[in-house]
């Protein structure tokens, strides 16, 4: 299409993964691009004497005037930048244009256009032969210690409550109580048969006030405590306001860990040996999952060590600052001030930068492996992931699919699935190393 008016482009290195491209666009090319854009904009216009889509550029200009000039400029820069990258053999390697704002560039159809572009490119990555990577797989069978720890956790999660007639709430006893919220003279949500204890403050209450109000309570007693209704409360009209919670103690009980036989019964298993067997299998599966993740990480680290990767300083800095910003926000949500959070985050800057650099290297290696090994995420795999997510979150598949589309999250989900597939593929490549041929 543009053979009669090719652009001229030359590149020069500005550092690791950063290039400057000097571009000259002949005036004939500019006119060609603008004519094409005007014809495209007028394709659906009905003009007597011309078939749809066959309106000459000059007629389209007269009909549209300046209304399509911005479209013409976008059309020009889209094609010119793409052709310039191809001309300097960077098209397939470019990650992004750096600080390029086409709206600030003046374009005249009767003059050549000179442009200076800066582009950031993918780092050069050469993957080693998989036979060179040695990662030892660790035993993933459940240990006796893991099973015992799991049994203790199950016993705590399935705890029982023994009646404690005449006892009062303290560190060893909790209350079974009914609860009713109130705000501005109106009663609101209520709940019955709640287990409440010291050290576990009711929603919206001050922890010290809660322990003081609950301690020493016996069956039949009631008390009120001040509550602040935070975002997420079931009545939105009350959010941000203060009210009260009326607590009526029905009984005082003493919690205890469930026995192994009680846990087995809760889980519809035969007995304690059956419970331990099933728990061991579950722990083994979780160990295997973690081991695959560990091995994938180890393979990526080994590749980065064997084939050092140079990254753009700008890229590492941006990733570091983004990580620090997330840390600061998390600390602020935990109660720290802006200054406290910033100072605390800055103390870990070197550590955060190191993690950011590792993350970027792994990211590029994963994509290089996906390209070389032809790892893809099919539409059916994407749908399967959405279906599994809908089941976990207990939402309708159609509703979840719409949300992902509206939020533009399908591509991110596909990228996440791709990374997981590549990581597991790396483990399989290392595991399936062929045995040396026997000597003859």
C-alpha positions as CSV (number, residue, x, y, z in Angstrom):
1,X,0.0,0.0,0.0
2,X,2.8,2.4,0.9
3,X,5.5,1.4,-1.6
4,X,5.3,4.8,-3.4
5,X,5.9,6.7,-0.2
6,X,8.0,4.6,2.2
7,X,9.1,6.0,5.5
8,X,12.7,6.3,6.6
9,X,13.8,5.1,10.1
10,X,17.0,4.7,12.0
11,X,17.6,3.4,15.5
12,X,20.2,4.0,18.1
13,X,20.6,2.5,21.6
14,X,19.9,4.6,24.7
15,X,20.8,1.8,27.1
16,X,19.5,-1.6,28.1
17,X,16.2,-2.4,26.4
18,X,15.8,1.3,25.4
19,X,16.0,2.6,21.8
20,X,15.6,5.9,20.0
21,X,14.1,5.9,16.5
22,X,14.5,8.8,14.1
23,X,11.6,8.7,11.6
24,X,11.0,10.8,8.5
25,X,7.5,10.5,6.9
26,X,7.3,11.9,3.3
27,X,4.5,14.3,2.6
28,X,3.2,11.8,0.0
29,X,2.8,9.2,2.7
30,X,1.0,11.7,4.9
31,X,-1.5,12.6,2.1
32,X,-2.0,8.9,1.4
33,X,-2.8,8.1,5.0
34,X,-5.1,11.1,5.4
35,X,-6.9,10.1,2.1
36,X,-7.4,6.6,3.4
37,X,-8.7,7.8,6.7
38,X,-11.2,10.2,5.1
39,X,-12.5,7.5,2.8
40,X,-12.9,5.1,5.7
41,X,-14.8,7.7,7.7
42,X,-17.1,8.4,4.8
43,X,-17.6,4.7,3.9
44,X,-21.2,4.7,5.3
45,X,-22.3,8.0,3.9
46,X,-24.9,8.1,1.1
47,X,-23.7,10.5,-1.7
48,X,-25.7,10.7,-4.9
49,X,-23.6,9.5,-7.8
50,X,-21.2,7.3,-5.7
51,X,-21.5,3.7,-4.5
52,X,-21.1,3.2,-0.7
53,X,-17.4,2.9,0.1
54,X,-16.4,4.3,-3.2
55,X,-16.5,8.0,-2.4
56,X,-13.2,9.8,-3.6
57,X,-11.0,11.2,-0.9
58,X,-11.5,14.8,-2.1
59,X,-15.3,14.4,-1.9
60,X,-15.0,12.9,1.5
61,X,-12.9,15.8,2.7
62,X,-15.5,18.3,1.5
63,X,-18.3,16.4,3.2
64,X,-16.6,15.8,6.5
65,X,-14.5,18.9,6.8
66,X,-12.5,19.0,10.0
67,X,-14.7,16.6,11.8
68,X,-12.6,13.6,10.8
69,X,-9.1,15.2,11.2
70,X,-8.4,13.6,14.6
71,X,-9.3,10.2,13.1
72,X,-7.0,10.8,10.2
73,X,-4.1,11.8,12.6
74,X,-4.7,8.6,14.7
75,X,-4.7,6.6,11.5
76,X,-1.4,8.2,10.4
77,X,0.5,7.6,13.6
78,X,-0.8,4.1,14.1
79,X,0.6,3.0,10.8
80,X,3.7,5.1,10.8
81,X,4.8,3.9,14.2
82,X,4.1,0.3,13.2
83,X,6.1,0.7,10.0
84,X,9.0,2.4,11.7
85,X,9.3,-0.4,14.2
86,X,9.3,-2.9,11.4
87,X,11.9,-0.9,9.4
88,X,14.4,-1.1,12.3
89,X,13.5,-4.8,13.1
90,X,12.0,-4.0,16.6
91,X,8.3,-4.6,15.9
92,X,8.1,-8.0,17.6
93,X,10.2,-7.0,20.6
94,X,8.6,-3.7,21.6
95,X,6.8,-3.5,25.0
96,X,5.7,0.1,24.8
97,X,6.4,3.6,23.4
98,X,8.0,5.8,26.1
99,X,6.3,9.2,26.7
100,X,4.8,9.4,23.2
101,X,1.9,11.9,22.9
102,X,0.6,12.2,19.3
103,X,-1.7,15.0,20.2
104,X,1.3,17.4,20.7
105,X,2.8,16.7,17.2
106,X,1.8,19.0,14.4
107,X,1.1,17.4,11.0
108,X,1.0,19.3,7.7
109,X,0.0,17.5,4.5
110,X,2.4,19.6,2.4
111,X,5.5,18.9,4.5
112,X,7.6,15.9,5.5
113,X,7.2,14.9,9.1
114,X,10.2,14.2,11.4
115,X,9.5,12.1,14.5
116,X,11.7,11.0,17.4
117,X,10.4,7.9,19.1
118,X,11.7,6.1,22.2
119,X,10.7,2.5,22.7
120,X,11.2,-0.1,25.5
121,X,11.9,-3.6,24.3
122,X,11.8,-7.1,25.6
123,X,15.1,-8.2,27.2
124,X,17.1,-10.7,25.2
125,X,16.5,-14.2,26.6
126,X,18.2,-17.4,25.5
127,X,16.8,-20.5,27.2
128,X,19.2,-23.3,28.2
129,X,18.7,-26.9,27.2
130,X,16.3,-28.5,29.7
131,X,18.8,-31.3,30.3
132,X,21.2,-28.7,31.8
133,X,18.8,-27.9,34.7
134,X,19.0,-30.2,37.7
135,X,16.2,-29.7,40.3
136,X,15.8,-32.4,43.0
137,X,12.2,-33.3,43.8
138,X,11.4,-33.5,47.5
139,X,9.2,-36.1,49.1
140,X,5.6,-34.9,49.2
141,X,4.1,-37.7,51.4
142,X,2.4,-36.4,54.6
143,X,4.7,-36.7,57.6
144,X,3.5,-37.9,61.0
145,X,4.1,-34.3,62.3
146,X,1.9,-32.9,59.6
147,X,-0.9,-35.3,60.3
148,X,-0.7,-34.6,64.0
149,X,-0.8,-30.9,63.4
150,X,-3.8,-31.4,61.1
151,X,-5.6,-33.4,63.7
152,X,-5.1,-30.6,66.2
153,X,-6.4,-28.1,63.8
154,X,-9.5,-30.2,63.0
155,X,-10.2,-30.7,66.7
156,X,-10.1,-26.9,67.3
157,X,-12.3,-26.2,64.3
158,X,-14.8,-28.7,65.4
159,X,-14.8,-27.7,69.1
160,X,-17.6,-28.6,71.5
161,X,-19.2,-26.5,74.2
162,X,-19.8,-28.1,77.6
163,X,-22.5,-26.5,79.9
164,X,-21.0,-24.6,82.8
165,X,-23.9,-23.9,85.1
166,X,-23.2,-21.0,87.5
167,X,-20.0,-20.0,85.7
168,X,-19.3,-16.5,84.5
169,X,-17.5,-15.4,81.3
170,X,-13.7,-15.3,81.6
171,X,-10.7,-16.5,79.7
172,X,-12.0,-20.2,79.8
173,X,-15.7,-19.6,79.4
174,X,-17.8,-18.0,76.6
175,X,-21.4,-16.9,76.4
176,X,-24.2,-18.2,74.2
177,X,-26.1,-15.0,73.6
178,X,-28.8,-13.2,71.5
179,X,-27.9,-9.9,69.9
180,X,-29.8,-6.9,68.5
181,X,-28.3,-3.8,67.0
182,X,-30.0,-0.4,67.4
183,X,-29.4,3.1,65.9
184,X,-31.2,6.4,66.5
185,X,-34.0,4.7,68.3
186,X,-34.6,2.0,65.7
187,X,-33.8,-1.7,66.1
188,X,-32.0,-3.4,63.3
189,X,-30.3,-6.7,62.5
190,X,-30.4,-9.4,65.2
191,X,-28.9,-12.9,65.7
192,X,-29.5,-15.7,68.2
193,X,-27.3,-18.3,69.8
194,X,-24.0,-16.6,69.1
195,X,-20.8,-17.8,70.9
196,X,-19.1,-14.7,72.2
197,X,-15.9,-14.5,74.3
198,X,-13.2,-12.2,75.6
199,X,-10.5,-11.2,73.1
200,X,-12.9,-11.5,70.2
201,X,-14.7,-8.1,70.1
202,X,-18.1,-7.7,68.5
203,X,-18.2,-6.0,65.2
204,X,-17.8,-2.2,65.6
205,X,-17.0,-2.3,69.3
206,X,-13.8,-1.1,71.1
207,X,-11.8,-4.2,72.1
208,X,-11.1,-2.9,75.7
209,X,-14.7,-1.8,76.2
210,X,-15.9,-5.2,74.9
211,X,-13.8,-7.2,77.3
212,X,-14.9,-5.0,80.2
213,X,-18.6,-5.3,79.4
214,X,-18.5,-9.1,78.8
215,X,-16.3,-10.2,81.6
216,X,-18.1,-11.8,84.5
217,X,-21.5,-12.1,82.8
218,X,-23.7,-15.0,83.8
219,X,-26.8,-16.7,82.3
220,X,-29.8,-14.3,82.3
221,X,-27.8,-11.1,82.3
222,X,-28.0,-8.5,79.6
223,X,-25.9,-5.4,78.7
224,X,-25.6,-2.7,76.0
225,X,-22.4,-1.6,74.3
226,X,-21.6,1.2,71.9
227,X,-21.1,0.2,68.2
228,X,-19.8,2.1,65.2
229,X,-21.2,0.8,61.9
230,X,-18.4,0.5,59.4
231,X,-18.7,0.0,55.6
232,X,-20.0,-3.5,54.8
233,X,-22.7,-3.4,57.5
234,X,-26.0,-4.9,56.2
235,X,-27.9,-1.6,56.6
236,X,-26.1,1.0,54.4
237,X,-28.1,3.8,56.0
238,X,-26.4,3.2,59.3
239,X,-22.8,3.1,57.9
240,X,-20.7,5.9,59.5
241,X,-23.1,6.3,62.4
242,X,-22.9,5.1,66.1
243,X,-25.5,2.9,67.8
244,X,-25.7,0.1,70.3
245,X,-25.7,-3.6,70.5
246,X,-27.9,-5.3,73.2
247,X,-26.5,-8.6,74.3
248,X,-28.6,-11.1,76.2
249,X,-26.6,-14.0,77.7
250,X,-28.6,-17.2,77.6
251,X,-26.0,-19.6,79.0
252,X,-22.3,-19.8,79.8
253,X,-20.3,-22.7,78.3
254,X,-16.7,-24.0,78.3
255,X,-15.2,-24.8,74.9
256,X,-13.1,-27.8,74.4
257,X,-11.4,-29.4,71.4
258,X,-13.4,-32.2,69.7
259,X,-12.2,-35.7,70.0
260,X,-10.9,-37.5,66.9
261,X,-14.0,-39.7,66.9
262,X,-16.3,-36.6,67.0
263,X,-14.4,-35.0,64.1
264,X,-14.7,-38.2,62.1
265,X,-18.4,-38.3,62.8
266,X,-18.8,-34.6,61.7
267,X,-17.0,-35.5,58.4
268,X,-19.1,-38.6,57.9
269,X,-16.0,-40.9,58.2
270,X,-15.9,-44.3,60.0
271,X,-13.4,-43.7,62.8
272,X,-10.1,-42.1,63.7
273,X,-7.9,-44.3,61.5
274,X,-10.2,-43.4,58.5
275,X,-9.9,-39.8,59.4
276,X,-6.1,-39.9,59.7
277,X,-5.9,-41.8,56.3
278,X,-8.0,-39.2,54.5
279,X,-6.2,-36.3,56.2
280,X,-2.8,-37.8,55.1
281,X,-4.0,-38.0,51.5
282,X,-5.2,-34.4,51.6
283,X,-2.0,-33.2,53.1
284,X,0.0,-35.2,50.5
285,X,-1.9,-33.4,47.7
286,X,-1.2,-30.0,49.2
287,X,2.4,-30.9,49.7
288,X,2.6,-32.0,46.0
289,X,1.0,-28.7,44.9
290,X,3.5,-26.7,46.9
291,X,6.4,-28.8,45.7
292,X,5.4,-28.1,42.0
293,X,5.3,-24.4,42.8
294,X,8.7,-24.6,44.5
295,X,10.2,-26.5,41.6
296,X,8.8,-24.1,39.1
297,X,10.3,-21.2,41.0
298,X,13.6,-23.0,41.3
299,X,13.6,-23.7,37.5
300,X,13.0,-20.0,36.8
301,X,15.7,-19.0,39.2
302,X,18.1,-21.4,37.6
303,X,17.4,-20.1,34.1
304,X,18.0,-16.5,35.3
305,X,21.2,-17.6,36.9
306,X,22.4,-19.6,33.8
307,X,21.4,-17.0,31.3
308,X,21.7,-13.5,32.9
309,X,19.0,-11.1,31.9
310,X,19.5,-7.4,31.6
311,X,16.4,-5.3,32.4
312,X,15.6,-1.7,31.7
313,X,16.3,0.5,34.7
314,X,13.1,2.4,34.0
315,X,11.1,-0.8,34.1
316,X,12.7,-2.0,37.4
317,X,12.1,1.4,39.0
318,X,8.5,1.5,38.0
319,X,7.8,-2.0,39.3
320,X,9.6,-1.1,42.6
321,X,7.6,2.0,43.1
322,X,4.4,0.2,42.4
323,X,5.3,-2.5,45.0
324,X,6.2,0.2,47.6
325,X,2.9,2.0,46.9
326,X,1.0,-1.2,47.6
327,X,2.9,-1.7,50.9
328,X,2.1,1.9,51.9
329,X,-1.6,1.4,51.2
330,X,-1.7,-1.8,53.2
331,X,0.0,-0.2,56.2
332,X,-2.4,2.8,56.1
333,X,-5.3,0.4,56.1
334,X,-3.8,-1.2,59.3
335,X,-3.8,2.2,61.0
336,X,-0.5,3.8,60.1
337,X,-0.3,7.4,59.0
338,X,1.0,8.4,55.5
339,X,4.4,9.4,56.9
340,X,4.7,6.3,59.1
341,X,3.8,4.0,56.2
342,X,6.2,5.8,53.8
343,X,9.1,5.7,56.2
344,X,8.5,2.0,57.0
345,X,8.2,1.1,53.3
346,X,11.3,3.1,52.4
347,X,13.4,1.1,54.9
348,X,12.7,-2.0,52.8
349,X,13.4,-0.3,49.4
350,X,16.4,-2.5,48.5
351,X,14.5,-5.7,49.4
352,X,11.5,-4.5,47.4
353,X,13.6,-3.7,44.4
354,X,15.3,-7.1,44.5
355,X,11.9,-8.8,44.5
356,X,10.6,-6.5,41.7
357,X,13.6,-7.4,39.6
358,X,13.2,-11.1,40.2
359,X,9.4,-10.9,39.4
360,X,10.2,-9.1,36.1
361,X,12.8,-11.7,35.1
362,X,10.5,-14.6,35.8
363,X,7.7,-12.8,33.8
364,X,9.9,-12.5,30.7
365,X,11.2,-16.1,31.0
366,X,7.7,-17.4,31.3
367,X,6.6,-15.7,28.1
368,X,9.8,-16.8,26.3
369,X,9.0,-20.4,27.3
370,X,5.4,-20.0,26.2
371,X,6.6,-18.9,22.8
372,X,9.3,-21.5,22.4
373,X,7.2,-24.4,23.7
374,X,4.0,-23.2,22.1
375,X,2.0,-23.2,25.3
376,X,-1.5,-21.7,24.8
377,X,-4.6,-21.2,26.8
378,X,-7.7,-22.4,24.8
379,X,-11.1,-20.8,25.1
380,X,-12.4,-24.0,26.7
381,X,-9.7,-23.7,29.4
382,X,-10.7,-20.1,30.0
383,X,-14.3,-21.1,30.3
384,X,-13.3,-23.9,32.7
385,X,-11.5,-21.5,34.9
386,X,-14.5,-19.2,35.0
387,X,-16.8,-22.1,35.8
388,X,-14.6,-23.2,38.7
389,X,-14.4,-19.6,40.0
390,X,-18.2,-19.3,39.8
391,X,-18.6,-22.4,41.9
392,X,-16.1,-21.2,44.5
393,X,-17.8,-17.9,44.8
394,X,-21.3,-19.3,44.5
395,X,-22.4,-17.0,41.7
396,X,-24.1,-17.6,38.4
397,X,-21.8,-18.4,35.5
398,X,-23.5,-15.8,33.3
399,X,-23.2,-13.1,35.9
400,X,-19.5,-13.8,36.4
401,X,-18.8,-13.9,32.7
402,X,-20.5,-10.5,32.3
403,X,-18.5,-9.1,35.1
404,X,-15.2,-10.2,33.6
405,X,-16.2,-8.7,30.3
406,X,-17.3,-5.4,31.8
407,X,-14.2,-5.1,33.9
408,X,-11.9,-6.1,31.0
409,X,-10.5,-9.0,33.2
410,X,-10.7,-11.8,30.7
411,X,-7.2,-11.1,29.2
412,X,-5.8,-10.9,32.7
413,X,-7.4,-14.2,33.6
414,X,-6.0,-15.8,30.4
415,X,-2.5,-14.4,31.3
416,X,-2.7,-15.8,34.8
417,X,-3.7,-19.2,33.4
418,X,-0.9,-19.0,30.8
419,X,1.7,-18.3,33.6
420,X,0.4,-21.3,35.6
421,X,0.5,-23.6,32.6
422,X,4.1,-22.5,31.7
423,X,5.3,-23.0,35.3
424,X,3.8,-26.5,35.4
425,X,5.2,-27.2,31.9
426,X,8.7,-26.2,33.1
427,X,8.4,-28.8,35.9
428,X,7.4,-31.5,33.5
429,X,10.2,-30.6,31.2
430,X,12.8,-31.0,33.9
431,X,11.1,-34.2,35.2
432,X,10.9,-35.8,31.8
433,X,14.6,-35.5,31.0
434,X,15.6,-38.5,28.9
435,X,17.9,-41.0,30.5
436,X,21.4,-41.2,29.0
437,X,21.7,-43.9,26.2
438,X,23.4,-47.0,27.4
439,X,27.0,-47.5,26.3
440,X,27.5,-50.1,23.6
